[in-house]
Amino acid sequence: MTLDPRTPVLIGSGQYLHRSTGLDDALDPATLMVEAIRLAMSDAAVTGLAAVDVLRVVGLLSWRYGNPAQVVADQLGVEVSEYGLTANGGNSPQTLVNITSGEILRGAVDIAVLAGGEAWRTRMRARRAGVELDWPKAPDGSEPRLLGDELVMNHPDELARQIMMPVQVYPMFETAIRAAAGRGVAEHQVMISELWARFSDVAAANPNAWTRTARTAAEIRTIGPDNRMVGCPYPKYMNSNNDVDMAAALIMCSVDRARSLGVPEDRWVFPHAGADCHEHQFVSHRWSFHETPAIELGGRRTLELAGVGIDDIELVDLYSCFPAAVQLGAKSLGIDIDRRLTRTGGLSFAGGPWNNYVMHAIATMMNDLRERPGQRGLVWANGGYTTKHAFGVYSTTPPRVGFGHANPQDEIDALPRRELAAPVDAAGPTTIEAYTVMHSREGEPQR
């Protein structure tokens, strides 16, 4: 087939972990990203990048640079035409790929560097030690282009009841999932611990995972000094691990630029299709706590644009901040829960660097697809409380009809939703649909 020279292609990926012994040898997030970009250049067999059209960074929490993309570019010594920064949300890395793919196809961008990194482990060490970190910032007046949509995800009545943290909400999803499945508490705990043990096994074999100790299902569900209960039914090992210093980077370009750079074609991985959408934005307005219709619709549109069905997808990485997310994603996408659902080991074990986990997932998926030419991979990214979603289908084989993108938000917004009754108006029989009990750091029931 004749390949459109504007076809977007991923040519390089890099992942970098830094395990500092203290604050003296710690690295700031921008430096972590620079190291990941250098690895991505080596991965693409590119000796140097004197200039790129865009350098885009995933929104980060461990340091406020103002314009982190400029700090990264300055450290890297690369001339950049446009600096970008995403909105918050774990969907952001896949959204970046979707946005950049469309711009490459239209000719607005020829080559792009995407990066993200966090040094939350170091940031927390410094806070505990009472040390002010002397990390760089962008020059005054340097403003990045904002990419992706900021979305208010907490209803005022939720905030009034102090229901605002993922560690509170995902456990409530889990209880609703258990009730809908008709499982008892102990039975369900065994099931999700076995799911998480499979993720732990993948992380143990992943050289880029933060935690490479394989844990058994019994270890994961058993409460102990190193595995305190956080939000029932999730002990620590079932929570995303953001106590990491890690970064990832991707290099994307047009097929024409890949050829001019001399990138070997066995390094090419093509984005076939993508989608971006979100559920009803407030958890308390959703029709059900055990269903995610936006994942179902967004995933279906992505597969349709790629010209495949879910059974044609050989490799999958589902967002995995908590077991509930994986179950909701798998059910909505029509994937058997017993399949291998992660390429990295997930956020609990491979690492959960806030918004940037999926950059690591895409980088890992690229390497896995190169080892399996012609197979297809699906990445689902999630932000908030299974709120914001981004999807991508990838393969070493070029897409038959070019990269396609969907945003089925109008259809999702038209789906049924619930409204909150004011407390004074609420009367009659009540059903508890979801609950959790939050625990203190000492493991005591607290709220």
C-alpha positions in Angstrom: 0.0 0.0 0.0 1.1 3.6 -0.6 1.6 5.3 2.7 0.5 9.0 3.0 3.7 10.9 4.0 1.6 12.8 6.6 0.7 9.6 8.5 1.6 10.1 12.2 4.1 7.6 13.6 5.7 7.0 17.0 9.4 6.5 16.4 11.0 6.6 19.9 10.1 5.9 23.6 12.1 6.3 26.8 11.4 5.6 30.4 13.6 6.7 33.3 13.5 5.8 37.0 15.8 7.5 39.6 16.2 6.0 43.0 18.0 8.7 44.9 19.5 7.8 48.3 18.6 11.2 49.7 18.0 14.9 48.7 21.6 15.5 47.5 21.5 13.1 44.6 17.8 13.7 43.8 16.7 15.0 40.4 13.9 17.4 39.6 11.0 16.3 37.3 12.4 18.3 34.3 15.7 16.6 34.5 14.0 13.2 34.7 12.1 14.1 31.6 15.3 15.1 29.8 16.8 11.7 30.6 13.7 10.0 29.3 13.8 12.1 26.1 17.4 11.1 25.5 16.5 7.5 25.9 13.7 8.0 23.4 16.1 9.5 20.9 18.4 6.5 21.3 15.4 4.2 20.9 14.6 5.9 17.6 18.2 5.6 16.5 18.3 9.5 16.2 21.6 11.0 17.0 20.3 14.4 17.7 17.3 16.8 17.6 18.4 20.3 17.0 14.8 21.5 16.7 11.3 20.2 17.1 8.0 21.8 16.2 6.4 21.1 19.6 7.5 19.9 23.0 4.5 19.0 25.2 4.5 18.1 28.8 1.9 16.3 30.9 0.6 18.4 33.8 2.6 17.6 36.9 2.1 18.0 40.7 5.6 17.7 42.3 6.9 21.1 41.1 5.5 24.3 39.6 7.7 25.4 36.8 5.3 27.8 35.2 6.3 26.4 31.7 7.9 23.0 32.3 8.2 22.4 28.6 10.6 25.4 28.2 12.7 24.2 31.2 13.0 20.7 29.6 13.9 22.2 26.2 16.5 24.5 27.7 18.1 21.6 29.6 18.0 19.5 26.5 19.4 22.3 24.2 16.6 21.9 21.7 15.0 24.7 19.8 11.2 24.5 20.1 8.5 26.4 18.1 5.7 25.7 20.7 5.6 24.7 24.3 2.6 22.7 25.6 1.2 21.7 28.9 -1.8 19.4 29.5 -4.7 19.8 31.8 -4.7 17.5 34.9 -5.9 13.9 34.6 -4.5 10.5 33.9 -6.1 10.6 30.5 -3.6 13.3 29.5 -0.8 11.3 27.8 -3.2 9.4 25.5 -5.0 12.7 24.8 -1.6 14.2 23.9 -1.0 11.4 21.4 -4.5 11.9 19.9 -4.1 15.7 19.6 -0.6 15.4 18.1 -1.6 12.7 15.7 -4.3 14.9 14.2 -2.0 17.9 13.9 0.7 15.8 12.1 -1.9 14.4 9.7 -3.2 17.9 8.9 0.4 19.2 8.4 0.4 21.6 11.4 3.1 19.6 13.2 6.0 17.6 11.6 7.9 16.4 14.7 6.9 16.4 18.4 8.4 15.4 21.7 5.9 14.4 24.4 7.1 14.0 28.0 6.0 13.7 31.6 7.6 13.1 34.9 7.2 13.4 38.6 9.6 13.5 41.6 6.9 13.0 44.3 9.1 10.7 46.3 11.8 13.4 46.6 9.2 16.1 47.2 7.8 14.2 50.2 11.2 13.5 51.5 12.0 17.2 51.4 8.7 18.1 53.1 9.4 15.6 55.9 12.9 17.0 56.4 11.7 20.6 56.3 13.9 21.4 53.3 13.1 23.9 50.5 14.0 22.5 47.2 16.0 24.7 44.8 14.6 23.4 41.6 14.4 25.6 38.4 11.5 27.5 37.0 10.7 29.0 33.6 11.4 32.7 33.0 8.7 35.1 33.9 6.2 35.6 31.1 6.7 32.2 29.6 3.3 30.7 28.9 2.7 27.2 27.5 -0.2 26.3 25.3 -2.9 24.5 27.4 -3.9 21.1 25.9 -6.9 19.1 26.9 -9.9 20.3 29.0 -9.9 21.1 32.7 -13.1 19.6 34.1 -14.6 20.4 37.5 -15.2 16.9 39.0 -16.6 17.6 42.4 -20.2 18.7 43.0 -20.6 21.3 45.9 -22.6 18.8 47.9 -19.9 16.2 47.5 -17.3 18.7 48.7 -19.6 19.7 51.6 -19.4 16.1 52.8 -15.6 16.0 52.1 -15.9 13.3 49.4 -13.2 14.5 47.0 -10.2 12.1 47.0 -9.8 9.1 44.6 -8.8 7.0 47.6 -12.4 7.6 48.9 -14.4 7.3 45.7 -12.8 4.2 44.0 -13.4 2.0 47.1 -17.1 3.1 46.8 -17.1 2.0 43.2 -15.6 -1.3 44.4 -18.5 -2.0 46.9 -21.0 -1.2 44.1 -19.3 -3.6 41.7 -19.3 -6.3 44.4 -23.0 -5.8 45.1 -23.9 -5.9 41.4 -21.9 -9.2 41.0 -23.7 -10.7 44.0 -20.4 -11.6 45.8 -19.8 -11.7 49.5 -17.2 -9.5 51.0 -14.6 -12.2 51.5 -15.2 -13.8 48.1 -14.8 -10.5 46.3 -11.7 -9.6 48.2 -10.1 -12.9 47.0 -11.1 -12.1 43.4 -9.6 -8.6 43.3 -6.4 -9.7 45.2 -5.9 -12.4 42.5 -6.4 -9.7 39.8 -3.8 -7.5 41.5 -1.4 -10.4 41.9 -1.4 -10.9 38.1 -0.5 -7.2 37.8 2.3 -7.6 40.3 3.7 -10.5 38.3 3.8 -8.3 35.2 5.6 -5.6 37.1 8.2 -8.1 38.5 9.2 -8.8 34.9 9.2 -5.2 33.7 12.6 -3.5 33.9 10.9 -0.1 34.0 8.6 -0.9 37.0 9.2 0.9 40.3 8.3 -2.2 42.3 9.6 -5.5 40.9 8.7 -7.7 43.9 6.0 -10.2 42.9 3.3 -10.4 45.6 0.9 -13.2 46.0 -2.9 -12.6 46.2 -2.8 -13.5 49.9 -0.1 -10.9 50.6 -2.0 -8.2 48.7 -5.3 -8.8 50.6 -3.8 -9.4 54.1 -3.6 -6.5 56.4 -0.2 -5.9 58.1 2.4 -3.4 59.1 3.4 -2.7 55.4 -0.1 -3.2 54.0 -2.4 -1.1 56.2 -6.0 -0.6 55.3 -6.6 2.7 53.5 -10.2 2.9 52.3 -12.1 -0.3 52.8 -11.8 -2.7 51.0 -8.4 -1.5 49.7 -5.3 -2.1 51.7 -2.2 -0.1 50.6 -1.1 -2.7 48.0 -4.4 -2.0 46.1 -3.8 1.7 45.9 -1.9 3.6 43.2 1.7 4.2 44.3 2.7 7.8 43.6 5.8 7.7 45.8 8.0 7.5 42.8 10.6 9.6 40.9 10.1 8.6 37.2 9.5 10.0 33.7 8.6 8.8 30.2 8.9 10.4 26.8 7.6 9.7 23.2 8.9 11.1 19.9 6.2 11.4 17.2 6.5 12.6 13.6 5.2 12.2 10.1 6.2 9.3 8.0 8.0 11.7 5.7 10.1 13.1 8.6 10.8 9.6 10.0 12.3 8.7 6.6 14.3 11.9 6.5 15.7 11.2 9.9 16.7 7.8 8.9 14.6 6.0 11.6 14.6 2.3 10.8 11.1 1.2 9.9 11.2 -1.6 12.5 11.1 1.2 15.1 7.8 2.6 13.7 4.6 2.2 15.7 1.4 3.8 14.2 -1.5 5.3 16.1 -4.5 3.9 14.2 -7.4 5.6 16.1 -8.2 7.4 19.3 -11.1 8.9 21.2 -11.6 11.4 24.1 -14.7 11.8 26.2 -16.0 11.9 29.8 -18.7 10.5 32.0 -21.3 12.7 33.7 -18.7 14.8 35.5 -20.1 14.5 39.0 -20.0 11.1 40.6 -23.3 11.7 42.5 -25.1 12.4 39.1 -24.1 9.1 37.5 -26.8 6.6 36.8 -24.9 3.7 38.4 -21.7 3.3 40.4 -20.9 0.0 38.7 -21.2 1.0 35.1 -19.2 3.4 32.9 -21.1 4.1 29.6 -18.6 6.7 28.4 -15.8 4.0 28.4 -18.2 1.7 26.4 -19.0 4.3 23.8 -15.6 5.9 23.5 -13.9 2.5 23.3 -16.4 1.3 20.6 -15.9 4.4 18.5 -12.1 4.0 18.7 -12.3 0.3 17.6 -14.7 1.2 14.7 -12.3 3.9 13.5 -9.4 1.4 13.6 -11.6 -1.1 11.7 -11.3 -3.8 14.3 -13.3 -5.4 17.1 -12.2 -6.0 20.7 -11.4 -9.6 19.9 -8.9 -8.4 17.2 -6.9 -6.6 19.9 -4.0 -8.8 21.1 -2.4 -6.5 23.7 -4.2 -4.4 26.3 -3.3 -1.8 28.9 -6.2 -0.7 31.1 -5.8 2.2 33.5 -5.2 0.6 36.9 -5.1 3.1 39.7 -7.4 0.8 41.8 -9.0 -2.6 41.1 -12.4 -1.0 40.5 -11.0 1.0 37.5 -9.8 -2.2 35.8 -13.1 -4.0 36.3 -15.1 -1.0 35.0 -12.9 -0.7 32.0 -12.9 -4.4 31.2 -16.6 -4.7 31.5 -17.4 -1.6 29.4 -14.9 -2.6 26.7 -16.1 -6.3 26.6 -12.8 -7.7 27.8 -12.6 -10.9 30.0 -11.3 -9.9 33.4 -9.0 -13.0 33.3 -7.1 -11.7 30.3 -3.7 -10.0 30.7 -4.9 -6.4 31.2 -1.6 -4.6 31.8 1.6 -4.3 29.9 3.5 -2.5 32.7 2.2 -4.0 36.0 -0.1 -1.0 36.7 0.0 2.0 39.0 0.3 0.1 42.2 3.4 -1.8 41.2 4.9 -0.3 38.0 4.4 3.1 39.5 1.7 5.8 39.6 3.4 9.1 38.8 0.1 11.1 39.0 -1.0 12.1 35.5 1.8 10.4 33.6 1.3 6.7 34.1 -0.1 6.2 30.6 3.0 7.7 29.0 4.8 4.7 30.5 2.0 2.4 29.2 2.3 3.7 25.7 6.1 3.4 25.8 5.9 -0.2 27.0 3.2 -1.0 24.4 5.5 0.3 21.6 8.2 -2.1 22.6 5.8 -5.0 23.0 4.3 -4.3 19.5 7.8 -4.2 17.9 8.4 -7.7 19.3 5.1 -8.8 17.8 4.9 -7.2 14.3 1.3 -6.9 13.0 -0.4 -7.3 16.3 -2.6 -4.5 17.7 -2.6 -2.8 21.1 -5.3 -0.9 23.0 -4.6 1.7 25.7 -7.3 3.1 27.9 -6.4 6.1 30.0 -8.5 7.5 32.8 -8.6 10.8 34.8 -10.5 11.7 37.9 -13.0 9.1 39.2 -13.2 7.1 36.0 -14.4 10.5 34.7 -12.2 11.5 31.8 -11.2 8.9 29.2 -8.8 8.6 26.3 -8.3 5.6 24.0 -5.7 4.6 21.5 -5.2 1.7 19.1 -1.6 1.0 17.9 0.2 -1.3 15.6 3.5 -1.6 13.6 1.2 -2.1 10.6 0.1 1.3 9.1 -3.6 2.1 9.4 -5.7 1.3 6.3 -7.6 4.6 6.2 -5.3 6.9 8.2 -5.6 8.0 11.8 -9.1 8.6 13.0 -10.4 10.4 16.1 -13.8 10.5 17.9 -15.3 12.6 20.6 -18.8 11.2 21.3 -19.5 13.6 24.1 -22.9 14.7 22.8 -24.1 11.1 22.9 -22.8 10.6 26.5 -24.3 13.9 27.8 -27.7 12.7 26.5 -27.6 9.5 28.6 -29.7 9.2 31.8 -28.4 10.9 34.9 -29.5 11.4 38.5 -29.9 14.6 40.4 -29.3 15.1 44.1 -32.3 15.7 46.3 -31.8 18.4 49.0 -31.7 16.7 52.4 -34.9 18.3 53.5 -36.7 16.8 50.5 -35.3 13.3 50.8 -37.9 10.9 52.2 -38.9 7.3 51.9 -37.1 4.0 51.5 -33.4 4.2 50.9 -30.8 1.9 49.2 -27.1 2.2 50.1 -25.5 1.7 46.7 -21.9 2.2 47.7 -19.8 2.9 50.8 -16.3 2.9 52.2 -14.6 3.3 55.6 -11.5 5.5 55.6 -8.7 4.5 57.9 -6.0 6.5 59.6 -2.3 6.0 58.8 -2.2 3.8 61.9 -4.8 1.6 60.2 -7.7 2.5 62.5 -11.2 3.1 61.2 -11.7 6.9 61.1 -14.6 8.0 58.9 
